[in-house]
Amino acid sequence: MRPHQLPQIPGRPAVGAIGHNRGVVAPNYAFMPPEGVLVSRLPHLEKTIIRILAAPVLGAAFAQYVFEIEPGGGTRAPFGEDGIQHFYYGLSGEAAFAIEGQTATPFRKGSFAYLPPGTRFSLRNDSTEPVRVLALRKRYEPAPGLAVPEPILSHQDSVPVTNHTGMEGRGFQFLLPHGDLRFDFEMNLMWFKPGTCFPDVETHVMEHGLYMLEGQGLYFLGRDWHEIWARDFIWMGGYCPQQFYPTGFDDACYLLYKNVNRDVAL
């Protein structure tokens, strides 16, 4: 019998909590199951639990979070940051998202928003149920001759599923316009049918933040395989060897951040 199948007693540590840990933090990657990510709070958000997944102290050049917004919670006032771009993706529940000067739009599972630097927005939970949102912040890297992108507020159902690799069983949804050099990062939904995998172990300069949305699989990081389930998070630094193999009976899907379209800083 596995530890999670044993009887649990309220108010006491879970059976198997001591010594059983899937989490790993290595020099150029981190594998983080949700049970080890503790609660934080931020001044500009009320009735909201923040779980910080990636930050510069880890080695990442971006920050990534899960927001758990109680009914009546969210941003206290329209919020924006000079020089910092934001991305949000709905995980569960229904919130209201408004770019300043525009009417609020329902923000539910699969909804996403891109806010260029300095763009003020509101994210509120006016429902009677909790809301979970994945959030990302990254300092914008301007490029000569290119304008800053416009805000985007949409839903993944409006984004086509494509497969430029030709590998059977794979699907890609580019939530930000693919190939638009104004953007210095991508947020992509990666879909895998059972039995599909990367054709090779990838080793490249790009950094990743990976949040598992559906299904399960094995993820190769550095020299080791890790079993990944929904709500697990992986940070991959540049040149981290990586490969994914889905192991469940259903499709697997994760949301993947990567930095693109800018030269290497010397």
N, C-alpha and C positions, 0 to 999 in steps of 0.2 A: 504494500500500500504506500502511495506517495504522500509526502507531508501534507499537501493541500487537501487530501481526501480524509484526513483524520479529524475527529471532532474538535471544534474550536470553542473556547470559553471566553465570553465577552469580558473585556477589561484586562485580559492577559495576552502576552505575546503569542502570535500564531505558532502552532506546532511546526517545528522545522525552521523557525525564523533565525535561529542561531546556527551559523555555519553553512547555511544554504543560500548561495548568492549567485545569480547569473551575471551580475554587473562586473564589468571590467573597464579600467581606465589605463590605457597604454600611452606611450609617447605620442603616437599620431592617430589614435582612435579611442573612442569610448563607446561601450555598449551599456545602455542604461534601462533596466526594467522600471516600470512606474512605481513599484512599491518602495523604492529607495530614494525617490525624489521628494524632498521635504517641502513644506508649505512656506511661501513667502507672500508678502503683500506690498503694494506700491501706492504712493500717495495720490496719484491721479485716478485711481480706480477704487470704487467703493463696493462693499459686499462682494469682493472678488478674491479668490485664492489664486496665487501665481505659483506655478511650478517651473522653475528655470531649468531648461534642458541643456543649453549650450551658451557659453560666455567666453570672453577673452581669457579669463583665468584658467579655462580648460585648454586653451590653445586655439580656439576658434576666432575667426575674424568677423563674426556676426553673433547675434544673440537670438535664441529661440526659446519659446515658452508654451505652456498650456495655461489658458485662462479658464477658471471654473467660476462662472458668474451666477450668483444667487438671484432670485427674483427681486427686481428693484435695484439691481446693481449694474455696474459698468463704469464708463467714464463719468467723472464728476462734472466736466465741462468739455467743450471741444478741445481736442488735444492734437498737437503736432510738434515736430522737432526740426530745427534748422539743420540741414546737412544730412539728416537721417531719413531713410525711406522705410516704409512699413509694408508688411504683407500679412493678411489674415485669412484663415480658412475655417469654415464651420465644421465642427466634429459632431455635435449633437445639440438638440434643442433648437429654439428659434429666438434670435435676438433682432434688434433693429439697428441697422448700420446707416449712417448719414455722413456724406462728405459735406463739409461746411458750405452752406448756401444752397444745398439740395435737399429734397424730401427724403425722409428715412425710408429704407427698403428692408423687407424681411431678409434676415440673414440666418440660414438654416444649414443643415448638413449638406456639404458640397458647395456652399456659397464661398466666394473668395473676393478679396479686395486688395488692390495695390495702391499705395499712397506715396507719391513722389516726395522728396524732401520738403519740409515745411508745410505740407498739406494737413489742414486740421480736419478732424473727423470725430464722430460720436459712435460709440458702441454700447448699447443699452439692452438689458434684459427686462422687457416690460411684460413678460409672460409669467405664468405661475409655476413654471418648471425650471430647473437648473439648465444652464447653457455651457457648453464646452467649446472653446475656440483655440486653434493653434495660431501662434503669433510669431513674427520674425522681424527683427530690426537689423539694418545694415547701413553703414555710412556709404553715401553715394559717391561713386568715382566718376566725375565728369570726363568727357572725351572731347577734344578739340573739334569744333565744327558740328557737334551733335547737340540737339536740344534735349532738355529733361523730358522724360515720358509724361503722358497725361495719366490722371487717376483711372483706375479700372474697378468696376463693381459688377460682378457677374456670377454665374453658376457653372459648375463643371459640365452640366448637361448641355450647355451651349458650346462646348469645346469638342471638336471631333476627336475620335480615337484613331490614331494613325499607327503605322508600323513601317518605319523607314529602313529597318534592319533586314527585312525579308525572312527573319527567323519566325517560324510558326509558333503561335501561342503567345506572342508578346504584343503589348499595346502601350501607346504613349499619348498622354494628353498634356499639351504645352499650355499651361494656364496663363503665362505671359507670352506675348507675340514672339514666336520662334524666329530667330535670325534678325530681330530688330536690335541693332547695335547701340541704341540708346540705353537699353537695359544692361546692367552689369551683373545680373544674376538671372537664373531660371528657377521656376517652381513647376515641377512636372509630376503628374500622376503616372506611375509605372505599374502596368498590369501584367500578370503572369498566369497562364493556364497551368494546371497541374502537370508536372513533368518537364516544364520549360526551364531554361537556365541561361545565364550569360554564356556565350560561346567560349570565352577566355577569362582568365583572371585579369582584371583591369588594374593598371598601375599608371596614374596620371597626375597632373599638377593640380587639378580642380579639387576644391574642398566640398564636402557634402554635409548636410543635415538631413537625416532620414527618419521619418515618422511612419510606423507601420499602421495602416488603416484596417486592412482586412486580411484574413487568412493567416498562414504561418509558413515558415521555411527555415532553411539553414543559410546563414550569412558567413562568408569567409572574410576574415579581417586579419591582416598581418600574416600570421602562421596558423591561426586557429579558426575552427568552425563554431558558430554560436547559434542556438535555436532562437528564432525571433517570432514573437506573437504580436497580435494587435495591441497597440499602446506602447510598445517598446520603441526606444529612440537610439539612433546611432549617429555619432559624430565621426567623420572620416577626414583627417587632414590630408594635405597634398602627398601624393605618392604612397598612399596606403594601399597595399594589395587587397583587392576586394572581388567578391563573386557572390551571386545569390542563386539558390536552388529552392523552389517551393516544394513543400512536403505534405500539405494538407489535401483534402478531397475537393476543396473549393478554390476559386480564383484567389490569388494573392495580390494585394495592392499596397503601395506605399507612396507617400508624398516626399519628393526629393528636391532639396535645395542644392544648387551648385553655382559657383561664381564663374562667369563667362565674359567674353567680349572685351577684355582689357589685357594690356601687356603686363609682363612680369615687372614688378617694382625692383629696381636695382639700388 
